[in-house]
Amino acid sequence: MGRDINEFELTQGKIQPSATAKEAKDVHFERNIIVNEQDLLLPYKLNIEQRRAYNIILDTIFSNKPGAFFIDGPGGTGKSFLYRALLATVRHRGFIALAIASLGVAASLLPGGRTAHSRFKIPIDVDENFSCNISKQSSLASLIRDAKLIIWDKISMAKKEMIEALDLLLRDLMETTMLFGGKVIVFSGDFRQTLPVVRGGQREDFVRESLLCSEIWHQLEKLQLSENMRTKTDPAFCEYL
């Protein structure tokens, strides 16, 4: 187990795994993420605002209710800290929690994190007519159906068409008309920072392409983080803000 078949030199050419095999391996990894002990202690370190958001989201998950949330807060308010606590709690209880981000650097900071393009098969160049390339019979579709929680970080950088396509995908996979298929999904980002990139665009173009201008925005429950934890130990960051 864990060996590369090409190490055994069974054929002259190199054996390449199929896309289906790669997907199955990826899904197996996602279903068997081990939560480290440090992350299990994170819920005990949350501040009052983080604890409130944590409890609201977990209550929604474990009461089997649908929920779509947006966590708002400037840099330094501990959004990533909160995500890690949520992911650790859900996974430790034996459930699937998917960690997604709009860009690779942010995804690498989340345990088991993947980019939205990778996890939901979103094409790099999106337009109004694109869709997520996931078969309902695939192992990835099964993984998404089983997920108790989906967290998407840096949503402020994603074009609204990506979020709307995810909504349609989840409704299709769950065979329901409920928002995001009735899944508990947590978006987070800071619209004070980078907005979606529009080649040759102006400020109004960036805003128009963001989640703020989607009908979905008004259906999200907003959770606010305002206590800046980083400024307590980083005077330079405080001055920067």
Buried (B, 14 or more C-beta within 10 A) or exposed (E): EEEEEEEEEEEEEEEEEEEEEEBBEBBEEBEEBEBEEEBBEBBEEBBEBBBBBBEBBBEBBBEEEBBBBBBBBBBBBBBBBBBBBBBBBBBEEEBBBBBBBBBEEBBEBBBBBBBBBEBBBBEEEBEEEEEBEBEEEBBBBBBBBEBBBBBBBBBBBBBBBBBBBBBEBBBBBBEBEEBBBBBBBBBBBBBEEBBBEBEEBEEEBBBBBBBEEBEBBEEBBEBEBEBBBBBEEBEEBEEEE
